[in-house]
Amino acid sequence: MPLKYRAYMAVYRWRRIDPVPWAELRRPLASARVALVTSAGFYRPGIDEPFRRITGGDSSFRALPDDVDPRSLVLGQISDSFDHGPATADPNVAFPLPWLHQMAAAGEIGESAPRHLSFNGSITAPERLVRDTGPRAAQLLVQDGVDAAVLVPI
C-alpha cells in the first residue's frame, strides 16, 4: 500500500457501530426481489451527474434502471487506492447485473429489482451517508419492494 494511504489509515478515526443492523429475509430467496448496491460510483453519462470530489467523500448515489446496459456506464469511483482497470474493462466485476438476471431466469431469485443503486465508495466522513443518503436509499428500495440487496463493494 502506498505510503500516503498507510499514513492516512494510521490516523483515521474508525467508527464502530453496535449493533450492526440486520433484517431476516421474509421470503425464500427463490421468490425475493433483489437489488444490486455497488460502491463503484457507476453513472450513466449524459443522464446522471458524475460523482464529485469533495472533502469526506461524495455520499450521494445514482439509481440505475434494471434494463441499463452495464457497458454503457462510466466508472465514477474517485479513489485512486485500487486498480480501476478490471471494473472499467468489465463492469460486471462491480455491477453484475447480467448475473442477477441469469439468477432470476434460473429461479434462484424471484426477480431483479426495477432499480439498483450505485454509490461512490471511499467516503471518509460517513455522517452525511448515515444521516441522510443511506435512509433515502433504503426508502427507495422499500418503495421498489426489494426483499434483499447484494452489496458489491470495490
PEURVEN-V794699 format. One record per helix or strand. SS is the DSSP state (H for helix, E for strand). FROM is the first residue (numbers start at 1). LEN is the number of residues. If there is no record, write none. Layout:
ss=(SS/SS)
from=(FROM/FROM)
len=(LEN/LEN)
This chain:
ss=(H/H/E/E/E/E/H/E/H/H/H/E/E/H/E)
from=(3/29/33/40/42/61/70/73/85/91/97/111/115/127/148)
len=(9/3/6/1/3/5/3/3/5/3/9/2/6/17/5)
